C-alpha cells in the first residue's frame, strides 16, 4: 500500500515536472542562456513541488505499463513546449523591433553577444531585450506565465493526446502577431528613416556634388537616438500590453 502510494506520488510529480519544467526552460527570464542550468533545474523542481497538490485531482492514475508511462510523459513535455513557445514567440517581437531600429538608426553593424540564446545581435536588440525582461518581472507577468501552466491542466488534460492541429494554428497566429508587434514598436524609427531617405533624395538631386551619405549618417544616428529615447516608454508599454494580452489568454481556464 505504501509502495503504491509512493509510486503514484513520484509518477504525479514527474508528470507535473515534465510540463512545467519544459515550459520554464523556454520562459523568458527563467530559460535564458546566462542562467545556470542548475538554478533553472532547482527552480523548476521547487515550483513543480508547490504546484503538485493544486493539480493533483486532474492527474491520471498510475500508468499500467512503461509504454503508457512514456506516452504520458511525452504528451506533457509537448504541452509544456507549446506553452513555453507561446511566450518565446512573443518575445521575438523584440528582435524584430531591434533589427528595424538598428537599421533605421545606422547601428546595424554594432553587434554584441545576445543575452538570451547566444549568437550576435544588434546593440539595440540587446538593450530592448534587457529592458523587456526588467519590465516583465516588474509587472509580475512571470506570475501570469506560471498561472497559465497551472490552468492549462483544465484545457489540456494530462495523459491525453495534445491537439496538434490547434497548437499549429496558434503558433502560426503568434508568429504573425509577434512580427506585427515588433513592426509597431519600431514605427517611430521607420517614419524617421523614411523622412531622412526622402531628404537625402531631394538633397542629392539639388546638389549632386555633395556626398549626401556621409553628411546624413551622423544626423541619422543622432535623430534616431533622440526619437528612440522619446518613444521608448510608449514602445515598451505597447509590448508589455501585447504580451500581457497573450498571457491572459493562456492563463484563463477555457
C-alpha positions as CSV (number, residue, x, y, z in Angstrom):
1,X,0.0,0.0,0.0
2,X,2.8,2.4,1.0
3,X,4.8,1.5,-2.1
4,X,1.8,2.1,-4.4
5,X,1.2,5.5,-2.8
6,X,4.9,6.5,-3.1
7,X,4.9,5.2,-6.7
8,X,1.9,7.3,-7.6
9,X,3.2,10.4,-5.9
10,X,6.5,10.1,-7.8
11,X,4.7,9.5,-11.0
12,X,2.5,12.5,-10.4
13,X,5.5,14.7,-9.6
14,X,7.3,13.8,-12.8
15,X,4.1,14.4,-14.8
16,X,3.9,17.9,-13.4
17,X,7.6,18.5,-13.7
18,X,7.5,17.4,-17.4
19,X,5.0,20.0,-18.3
20,X,6.1,22.9,-16.0
21,X,9.8,22.2,-16.3
22,X,9.7,22.2,-20.1
23,X,7.7,25.4,-20.2
24,X,10.1,27.1,-17.7
25,X,13.1,26.2,-19.9
26,X,11.6,28.4,-22.6
27,X,10.0,31.2,-20.4
28,X,11.9,34.5,-20.7
29,X,14.0,35.2,-17.6
30,X,14.0,31.6,-16.5
31,X,15.3,30.0,-19.6
32,X,18.0,32.4,-20.6
33,X,21.4,31.1,-21.6
34,X,23.1,33.2,-18.8
35,X,21.0,31.4,-16.1
36,X,22.9,28.4,-14.7
37,X,21.2,25.1,-15.7
38,X,21.4,24.0,-12.0
39,X,19.5,27.1,-10.9
40,X,16.9,26.6,-13.7
41,X,16.5,22.9,-12.6
42,X,16.2,23.9,-9.0
43,X,13.5,26.5,-9.7
44,X,11.6,24.1,-11.9
45,X,11.7,21.3,-9.3
46,X,10.7,23.6,-6.5
47,X,7.8,25.1,-8.4
48,X,6.6,21.7,-9.5
49,X,6.6,20.6,-5.9
50,X,4.4,23.5,-5.0
51,X,2.1,23.1,-7.9
52,X,1.6,19.3,-7.4
53,X,-1.1,19.5,-4.7
54,X,-3.0,22.0,-6.8
55,X,-3.2,20.0,-9.9
56,X,-3.2,16.5,-8.3
57,X,-7.0,15.9,-8.8
58,X,-6.6,16.4,-12.6
59,X,-3.7,13.9,-12.9
60,X,-4.4,10.4,-14.3
61,X,-3.9,7.1,-12.5
62,X,-0.5,5.5,-12.4
63,X,0.3,4.1,-15.9
64,X,-0.1,0.3,-16.1
65,X,3.0,-0.3,-18.4
66,X,6.1,1.5,-19.5
67,X,4.7,2.3,-22.9
68,X,1.7,4.2,-21.4
69,X,4.1,5.9,-19.0
70,X,6.3,7.1,-21.8
71,X,3.4,8.4,-23.8
72,X,2.0,10.4,-20.8
73,X,5.4,12.0,-20.2
74,X,5.9,12.8,-23.9
75,X,2.5,14.4,-24.1
76,X,3.2,16.5,-21.0
77,X,6.6,17.6,-22.5
78,X,4.8,18.5,-25.7
79,X,2.2,20.7,-23.9
80,X,4.9,22.4,-21.9
81,X,6.9,23.1,-25.0
82,X,3.8,24.7,-26.6
83,X,3.2,26.9,-23.6
84,X,6.8,28.0,-23.4
85,X,6.9,28.6,-27.1
86,X,3.9,30.9,-26.9
87,X,5.8,33.3,-24.7
88,X,9.1,32.9,-26.5
89,X,7.5,33.7,-29.9
90,X,6.1,36.9,-28.4
91,X,9.5,37.8,-27.1
92,X,10.8,37.5,-30.7
93,X,8.9,40.8,-31.4
94,X,11.8,42.4,-29.5
95,X,14.2,41.0,-32.0
96,X,12.1,42.2,-34.9
97,X,11.9,45.7,-33.4
98,X,15.5,45.8,-32.5
99,X,16.6,44.8,-36.0
100,X,14.5,47.5,-37.6
101,X,15.5,50.2,-35.1
102,X,19.2,49.3,-35.6
103,X,18.8,49.6,-39.4
104,X,17.0,52.9,-39.2
105,X,19.5,54.5,-36.8
106,X,22.5,53.3,-38.7
107,X,23.7,51.0,-35.9
108,X,23.0,47.7,-37.7
109,X,26.7,46.8,-37.6
110,X,27.1,47.5,-33.9
111,X,26.8,43.8,-32.8
112,X,27.0,42.4,-29.3
113,X,26.5,38.9,-27.9
114,X,22.8,38.0,-27.5
115,X,21.8,37.6,-23.9
116,X,19.0,35.1,-24.4
117,X,20.1,32.3,-26.8
118,X,23.6,33.2,-27.7
119,X,24.9,34.5,-31.1
120,X,25.3,38.1,-32.2
121,X,22.6,40.7,-32.4
122,X,22.4,44.5,-32.9
123,X,23.1,46.5,-29.7
124,X,19.5,48.0,-30.0
125,X,18.1,44.5,-29.8
126,X,20.1,43.6,-26.8
127,X,19.1,46.8,-25.0
128,X,15.4,46.3,-25.7
129,X,15.6,42.6,-24.6
130,X,17.1,43.5,-21.2
131,X,14.5,46.3,-20.7
132,X,11.7,43.9,-21.7
133,X,12.8,41.3,-19.1
134,X,13.0,44.0,-16.4
135,X,9.5,45.2,-17.2
136,X,8.2,41.6,-17.4
137,X,9.2,40.9,-13.9
138,X,8.3,44.3,-12.6
139,X,4.8,43.9,-13.9
140,X,4.6,40.4,-12.3
141,X,3.9,38.8,-15.7
142,X,6.0,35.8,-14.6
143,X,3.2,35.0,-12.2
144,X,0.8,35.0,-15.1
145,X,3.1,32.7,-17.1
146,X,3.1,30.2,-14.2
147,X,-0.6,30.5,-13.6
148,X,-1.1,29.8,-17.3
149,X,0.7,26.5,-16.9
150,X,-1.4,25.6,-13.9
151,X,-4.6,26.5,-15.6
152,X,-3.6,24.5,-18.7
153,X,-4.4,21.3,-16.8
154,X,-8.1,22.2,-17.3
155,X,-7.7,22.9,-21.0
156,X,-5.2,20.1,-21.8
157,X,-5.9,17.1,-19.6
158,X,-2.7,15.1,-18.6
159,X,-2.2,11.8,-20.3
160,X,-4.5,12.7,-23.3
161,X,-3.3,13.3,-26.9
162,X,-2.5,17.0,-27.3
163,X,-4.5,18.9,-30.0
164,X,-1.6,19.2,-32.5
165,X,-3.8,21.0,-35.1
166,X,-4.8,23.7,-32.6
167,X,-1.2,24.1,-31.5
168,X,-0.1,24.6,-35.1
169,X,-2.7,27.2,-35.8
170,X,-1.9,29.0,-32.5
171,X,1.8,29.1,-33.3
172,X,1.1,30.4,-36.8
173,X,-1.0,33.2,-35.4
174,X,1.6,34.1,-32.8
175,X,4.4,34.3,-35.4
176,X,2.3,36.8,-37.4
177,X,1.3,38.7,-34.2
178,X,4.9,38.9,-33.0
179,X,6.1,40.4,-36.3
180,X,3.2,42.9,-36.3
181,X,4.0,44.0,-32.7
182,X,7.7,44.3,-33.5
183,X,7.0,46.5,-36.5
184,X,4.6,48.6,-34.5
185,X,7.3,49.1,-31.8
186,X,9.7,50.3,-34.5
187,X,7.2,52.5,-36.3
188,X,8.6,55.9,-35.0
189,X,12.0,55.0,-36.3
190,X,10.5,53.7,-39.6
191,X,8.9,57.1,-40.1
192,X,12.2,58.9,-39.3
193,X,14.0,56.7,-41.7
194,X,11.5,57.4,-44.5
195,X,11.8,61.2,-43.9
196,X,15.6,61.0,-43.9
197,X,15.6,59.0,-47.1
198,X,13.3,61.5,-48.8
199,X,15.5,64.3,-47.6
200,X,18.6,62.6,-48.9
201,X,17.0,62.0,-52.3
202,X,15.9,65.7,-52.6
203,X,19.3,67.0,-51.5
204,X,21.2,64.7,-53.9
205,X,19.1,66.0,-56.7
206,X,19.6,69.6,-55.8
207,X,23.3,69.4,-55.0
208,X,24.8,66.3,-56.7
209,X,28.4,67.2,-55.8
210,X,27.7,66.7,-52.1
211,X,28.4,63.3,-50.5
212,X,24.9,63.0,-49.0
213,X,25.5,59.7,-47.4
214,X,28.4,60.9,-45.2
215,X,26.5,64.1,-44.4
216,X,23.3,62.4,-43.3
217,X,24.8,59.4,-41.3
218,X,25.7,61.5,-38.1
219,X,22.3,63.2,-38.3
220,X,20.6,59.8,-38.7
221,X,22.3,58.4,-35.6
222,X,21.6,61.5,-33.5
223,X,18.0,61.8,-34.5
224,X,17.5,58.1,-34.2
225,X,18.7,58.1,-30.6
226,X,16.6,61.1,-29.7
227,X,13.4,59.6,-31.3
228,X,14.1,56.3,-29.6
229,X,14.6,58.0,-26.2
230,X,11.4,60.0,-26.6
231,X,9.3,57.0,-27.7
232,X,10.8,54.3,-25.5
233,X,8.2,54.5,-22.8
234,X,5.3,54.1,-25.3
235,X,7.1,51.4,-27.3
236,X,7.8,49.2,-24.3
237,X,4.4,49.9,-22.8
238,X,2.8,48.6,-26.1
239,X,5.0,45.5,-26.0
240,X,4.1,44.7,-22.3
241,X,0.4,45.2,-23.1
242,X,0.6,42.9,-26.1
243,X,2.5,40.3,-24.1
244,X,0.1,40.6,-21.2
245,X,-2.9,40.1,-23.6
246,X,-1.4,36.8,-24.9
247,X,-0.5,35.6,-21.4
248,X,-4.0,36.4,-20.2
249,X,-5.4,34.2,-23.0
250,X,-3.4,31.2,-21.9
251,X,-3.9,31.8,-18.2
252,X,-7.7,31.7,-18.4
253,X,-9.3,28.4,-18.0
254,X,-11.2,27.6,-21.2
